Amino acid sequence: MYDDTVTVFNRKITETGPIWYPTVIEGVQFSWDAAPAPASYGWKRDDRAAVLVPYVPMEGAPLVAGKFYLPPKMWQRAAQPELYVTFAGGEDHDFFILGEWIDPEPAEDSRWPGGFYGHLCRTRDGVFAVTGVHKYGALPHFEITGR
């Protein structure tokens, strides 16, 4: 049931531009609804995804893929963001991809035409902006939704 892998990219806002920090999370449940939606002229894709991410309850912060989870604003202030993971939606959203991203180094937006997130959206399937996050304690997991 929990046999999928996703990579979450957390966006750190810096003076030189966004930097994306990857976290590969194995043992998740991924579901993808690839559906057409009406647009002004014809149809467009309206893909949505949900990921169930188990965590280990720890005193202070849950443990996800060997990293402590921090809420988005705390993660932005972290001196070493690569040691933590977060799931941020909204204007400064994070994103996730289906599968494992093999480069563990952070990706600077300035190295990619149109930014790193834009580049991945143009060049691969299975890229989803985080739109919502729910944390459940009874069966400890996060539910991350994306589009």
C-alpha positions in Angstrom: 0.0 0.0 0.0 2.8 2.5 0.9 5.1 1.5 -1.9 5.5 4.7 -3.9 8.3 7.3 -3.8 8.0 11.1 -4.2 10.5 13.9 -4.0 9.4 17.1 -2.2 11.1 20.4 -3.1 11.1 23.1 -0.4 11.6 26.6 -1.7 13.9 28.8 0.4 13.6 32.5 -0.5 17.0 34.1 -0.6 18.4 37.5 -1.7 19.7 36.0 -4.9 16.4 34.1 -5.6 14.7 30.9 -4.7 16.7 27.8 -3.9 14.9 24.4 -3.9 15.9 21.8 -1.3 14.9 18.2 -2.3 13.8 15.4 0.1 13.2 11.9 -1.3 10.4 10.2 0.6 10.0 6.5 0.1 7.1 4.4 1.4 4.3 6.8 0.6 0.9 6.2 -1.0 0.5 8.3 -4.1 -2.7 8.8 -6.1 -3.0 10.8 -9.3 -6.2 12.0 -11.0 -5.4 13.1 -14.5 -8.6 14.6 -15.8 -9.5 17.0 -18.5 -11.2 20.3 -17.5 -13.1 22.8 -19.7 -11.2 25.9 -20.7 -12.1 29.0 -22.7 -11.0 27.3 -25.9 -11.3 23.5 -25.7 -10.0 21.4 -22.9 -7.0 21.5 -20.6 -5.4 19.1 -18.2 -6.5 19.5 -14.5 -4.3 16.9 -12.8 -4.6 16.5 -9.1 -2.6 14.3 -6.8 -2.6 13.3 -3.1 0.3 11.7 -1.2 0.0 10.0 2.2 3.3 10.4 4.0 3.8 8.4 7.2 5.8 10.1 9.9 7.4 8.9 13.2 6.0 10.9 16.1 8.8 12.4 18.1 8.9 14.8 20.9 9.1 18.3 19.5 8.7 17.5 15.8 7.6 14.5 13.6 10.3 12.7 11.7 9.8 12.3 7.9 12.3 10.5 5.7 15.0 11.0 8.3 14.4 14.8 8.6 12.4 16.7 11.2 9.3 18.3 10.0 9.0 22.1 10.6 6.0 24.3 9.7 6.7 26.5 6.7 7.5 29.7 8.4 9.9 28.0 10.9 11.5 26.1 8.0 12.2 29.5 6.2 14.1 30.7 9.3 16.1 27.5 9.7 19.9 28.1 9.5 20.4 24.6 7.8 17.2 24.0 5.8 18.6 20.8 4.3 18.2 19.1 7.7 14.4 19.7 7.7 11.4 19.2 5.6 8.2 21.1 5.3 5.1 21.2 3.1 4.0 24.7 2.1 1.1 25.6 -0.1 -0.2 29.0 -1.3 1.8 31.7 -3.0 5.2 30.5 -1.9 4.3 26.9 -2.5 6.6 23.9 -2.4 6.1 21.1 -5.0 6.6 17.4 -5.3 7.3 15.0 -8.1 6.5 11.3 -8.5 9.7 9.3 -8.2 13.1 9.9 -6.8 15.2 12.9 -7.7 18.8 11.6 -7.8 20.6 14.9 -7.2 20.7 15.7 -3.5 22.1 19.2 -4.0 19.7 22.2 -3.8 18.7 23.7 -7.1 19.0 27.4 -7.6 16.3 29.0 -9.7 18.8 31.2 -11.5 20.4 28.1 -13.2 17.2 27.1 -15.0 15.4 29.1 -17.7 12.1 30.1 -16.2 13.1 28.8 -12.8 13.6 25.3 -11.6 9.9 24.6 -10.9 8.9 26.0 -14.3 11.6 23.9 -16.0 10.3 20.7 -14.4 6.7 21.5 -15.3 7.7 22.0 -18.9 9.9 18.9 -19.2 8.2 16.1 -17.2 4.9 14.7 -16.1 4.0 14.2 -12.4 5.0 17.6 -11.1 2.5 19.0 -8.5 2.4 22.3 -6.6 1.4 21.7 -3.0 -2.1 23.0 -2.5 -2.9 21.6 1.0 -1.5 19.8 3.9 -3.3 17.8 6.7 -1.6 16.1 9.6 -3.2 13.2 11.3 -2.2 11.7 14.6 -4.3 8.5 15.0 -2.4 6.8 12.2 0.5 9.2 12.0 0.7 10.6 8.5 0.5 13.8 6.5 -1.9 14.1 3.5 -0.4 16.4 0.9 -2.5 17.5 -2.0 -1.2 19.0 -5.2 -2.2 20.2 -8.6 
